[in-house]
Amino acid sequence: MRIAIAGATGTVGAHTVRFAAAAGHDVLQLARSNGVDLLTGRGLDLEGVDVVIDVSGPRGGTSSKQFFASATEQLLSAEARCGVAHHIALSIVGAAKAPFGYYGGKALQEQLVTEAAVPWTILRATQFFEFAEQNVKKIGRFAIAPKMLSQPLAATAVADALVSLAEGHAAGIVDDLAGPEVMRIADVARAISQARGEHPRILEVPLPGGFGRALRDGSILPSGQPKIMGPSLEQWLAESRR
Ligand SMILES: NC(=O)c1ccc[n+]([C@@H]2O[C@H](COP(=O)([O-])OP(=O)(O)OC[C@H]3O[C@@H](n4cnc5c(N)ncnc54)[C@H](OP(=O)(O)O)[C@@H]3O)[C@@H](O)[C@H]2O)c1
């Protein structure tokens, strides 16, 4: 199967490329570093592609809504032109329930995909373990993390699930995907820092407004019966040390 991966060089994208290639698929990598700009459609050619997995995300100054509106529309129109049979979008658990800030762009992406002519699947995942590290701001011996509850998981688990979905048929919105434990993002960041031999004092800061409240009060945790995928944080840290 020929699978195009939008956001192929990103945190989850790089694992998705590796897993899809290891499963014997022909992989087309879409990212600016591969000559494709999803905001303008420059270099985007999906001729012969069976499935698109979209794990792209804004980098630099583009706002979440601007990015996901343009990138999703560019991908969906190129797919319709080239007869792509299946579009898979990676979204975030809770985006539709708390469509503020970054999540506003993800909610818009979901809406555009559900209205598309191309058969589609949306996988909503919780935060990657790597997210905790990326969202900690270090200031000398201190670090600041958002006050947030999550059921985080490894980006490799998400990549694995995406490749399995690409091998099946379009399935609409599938079960939420989450890790084994509900945790505070600050505790995930503390565990990662300790495992690296760094010991910054990590302070939890509540974010303002409705979005901050949703992050703190558990309303963006998975609902219903999520699909749980390991490794646990402890196993993931042990694997990263090897
Ligand atoms: N982080 C989390 O915890 C989490 C949880 C659930 C879902 N998600 C979703 O998963 C997706 C991937 O997240 P991530 O953290 O892996 O993202 P990431 O590491 O920031 O990677 C973003 C990817 O998008 C590409 N990209 C950015 N602007 C582009 C453009 N104009 N044209 C083409 N490609 C562009 C980047 O490549 P270039 O810079 O080379 O163009 C890169 O490959 C996002 O949609 C995010 O919302 C994330």
The ligand as a Tripos MOL2 file, in Angstrom:
@<TRIPOS>MOLECULE
LIG
   48    52     1     0     0
SMALL
NO_CHARGES

@<TRIPOS>ATOM
      1 N1          1.7560   16.3550   21.1080 N.am      1 LIG1
      2 C1          0.7400   15.6600   21.6340 C.2       1 LIG1
      3 O1          0.7390   15.2960   22.8160 O.2       1 LIG1
      4 C2         -0.4430   15.2820   20.7430 C.ar      1 LIG1
      5 C3         -1.4580   14.4700   21.2530 C.ar      1 LIG1
      6 C4         -2.5070   14.0820   20.4010 C.ar      1 LIG1
      7 C5         -2.5420   14.5360   19.0850 C.ar      1 LIG1
      8 N2         -1.5450   15.3540   18.6430 N.ar      1 LIG1
      9 C6         -1.5810   15.8070   17.2390 C.3       1 LIG1
     10 O2         -0.6140   15.0460   16.5440 O.3       1 LIG1
     11 C7         -0.1160   15.7990   15.4360 C.3       1 LIG1
     12 C8          1.4030   15.7120   15.4300 C.3       1 LIG1
     13 O3          1.9300   16.2480   16.6240 O.3       1 LIG1
     14 P1          3.5160   16.2750   16.8340 P.3       1 LIG1
     15 O4          3.7500   16.7360   18.2320 O.co2     1 LIG1
     16 O5          4.1050   14.9900   16.3330 O.co2     1 LIG1
     17 O6          3.8890   17.4850   15.8170 O.3       1 LIG1
     18 P2          5.3470   18.0970   15.5070 P.3       1 LIG1
     19 O7          6.4180   17.2980   16.1380 O.co2     1 LIG1
     20 O8          5.2720   19.5570   15.8050 O.co2     1 LIG1
     21 O9          5.4660   17.9050   13.9240 O.3       1 LIG1
     22 C9          4.7450   18.7070   13.0290 C.3       1 LIG1
     23 C10         4.9820   18.1720   11.6170 C.3       1 LIG1
     24 O10         4.2320   18.9910   10.7090 O.3       1 LIG1
     25 C11         5.1230   19.4300    9.6650 C.3       1 LIG1
     26 N3          4.7140   20.7640    9.2100 N.ar      1 LIG1
     27 C12         4.5740   21.9000    9.9310 C.ar      1 LIG1
     28 N4          4.2070   22.9260    9.1320 N.ar      1 LIG1
     29 C13         4.1110   22.3990    7.8710 C.ar      1 LIG1
     30 C14         3.7630   22.9480    6.6190 C.ar      1 LIG1
     31 N5          3.4440   24.2370    6.4450 N.pl3     1 LIG1
     32 N6          3.7710   22.1230    5.5320 N.ar      1 LIG1
     33 C15         4.1180   20.8170    5.6550 C.ar      1 LIG1
     34 N7          4.4270   20.2390    6.8290 N.ar      1 LIG1
     35 C16         4.4330   21.0290    7.9230 C.ar      1 LIG1
     36 C17         6.4910   19.4760   10.3320 C.3       1 LIG1
     37 O11         7.5480   19.3450    9.3710 O.3       1 LIG1
     38 P3          8.3770   20.6060    8.7720 P.3       1 LIG1
     39 O12         8.6000   21.5630    9.9200 O.co2     1 LIG1
     40 O13         9.5900   19.9800    8.1860 O.co2     1 LIG1
     41 O14         7.4760   21.1740    7.7250 O.co2     1 LIG1
     42 C18         6.4390   18.2130   11.1820 C.3       1 LIG1
     43 O15         6.7320   17.0850   10.3810 O.3       1 LIG1
     44 C19        -0.6780   17.2250   15.5760 C.3       1 LIG1
     45 O16        -1.7490   17.3940   14.6990 O.3       1 LIG1
     46 C20        -1.1630   17.2740   17.0210 C.3       1 LIG1
     47 O17        -2.2680   18.1380   17.2030 O.3       1 LIG1
     48 C21        -0.4850   15.7160   19.4180 C.ar      1 LIG1
@<TRIPOS>BOND
     1     1     2 1
     2     2     3 2
     3     2     4 1
     4     4     5 ar
     5     4    48 ar
     6     5     6 ar
     7     6     7 ar
     8     7     8 ar
     9     8     9 1
    10     8    48 ar
    11     9    10 1
    12     9    46 1
    13    10    11 1
    14    11    12 1
    15    11    44 1
    16    12    13 1
    17    13    14 1
    18    14    15 2
    19    14    16 1
    20    14    17 1
    21    17    18 1
    22    18    19 2
    23    18    20 1
    24    18    21 1
    25    21    22 1
    26    22    23 1
    27    23    24 1
    28    23    42 1
    29    24    25 1
    30    25    26 1
    31    25    36 1
    32    26    27 ar
    33    26    35 ar
    34    27    28 ar
    35    28    29 ar
    36    29    30 ar
    37    29    35 ar
    38    30    31 1
    39    30    32 ar
    40    32    33 ar
    41    33    34 ar
    42    34    35 ar
    43    36    37 1
    44    36    42 1
    45    37    38 1
    46    38    39 2
    47    38    40 1
    48    38    41 1
    49    42    43 1
    50    44    45 1
    51    44    46 1
    52    46    47 1
@<TRIPOS>SUBSTRUCTURE
     1 LIG1         1 GROUP 0 **** ****
